């Protein structure tokens, strides 16, 4: 008799089948409680890596307008909670935990990093709570081991966030330093060109020569070009429908309307407006406008440079996580979930074979054509 036939004969014996269900159910019921599992938890709040940028934005207010836009540009504008959850579940954090616990090696707990990572995947869970709080849970039968792993995870996450924050600051410093140096050179060239043109044509200072109307238009056009550059740069980090981009576009529309009014020839008590000036004055205007534009860009990167420097200084002593609850053991009694699942499977199987199938005639219908005795028959 083959093994399949032996199993079939055993299944057709109602008494043995029910005894098996009872024994298996009792075993699973015991395994639900014993061995007792312990749940270690830790609750932390990762500090936003852009927090120092936001905190120094108020300091930049004294340097001029646009500090909020610069702060948004430097911080990247991405939601940090999802990013921190990805970091918490990353392979780099798992490697850091394994190294800190000294798990892999000859005579140690695991023979390879793969086995150690599979163990962490089965027993450790990192998830977010309300308010951006990150919770780390470890469920094991050894309470001290569970607490040690949870504490190691919190420490590893802090180190990874610190590394991530330093990387962001270094990228900001490199970009801002490069653009700030270019802006300084362009301002120097614009000043030299304006001074050469003024001396060659014996012109007075731009504000005096061009008059208030021309100076106002030059300032408006310089502001408009600066807004365009700021919009192009900000579009690389922000979504098209973000509030910062909408605000910049609104400012650009207002500046274009003011420039359009100065383009219509008109004469007032103070003299002709911009549209009535001579070709020489318009050339002088172009040079003066270029200088104002380069100075506006220079001011933008100067404020950005100041903000990045303060952010770098603050990050040297910053703590990248705030601990709400250090690693602790959950006082409530824990149960083995796999044993609960096995117990439910046994109960459902017994209910199906001992009650549902005989009542509905399921086995009779399935075996009537084969001429085989139903499994549920006594």
Secondary structure, 3 states (H helix, E strand, C coil): CCHHHHHHHHHHCHHHHHHHHHHHHHHHHHHHHCCCCEEEEEEEEECCCCHHHHHHHHHHHHHCCCHHHHHHHHHCCCCHHHHHHHHHCCHHHHHHHHHHHCCECCCCCECCHHHHHHHHHHHEEEEECHHHCEEEEEEECCHHHHHHHHHHHHHHHHHHHHHHHHHHHHHHHHHHHHHHHHHHHHHHHHHHHHHHHHHHCCCCCHHHHHHHHHHHHHHHHHHHHHHHHHHHHHHCCCCCCCHHHHHHHHHHHHHHHHHHHHCCCCEECCEECHHHCCHHHHHHHHHHHHHHHHHHHHHHHHHHHHHHHHHHHHHHCCCCEEEEEEEEECCCCCCCHHHHHHHHHHHHHHHHHHHHHHHHCHHHHHHCCCCCCCCCCC
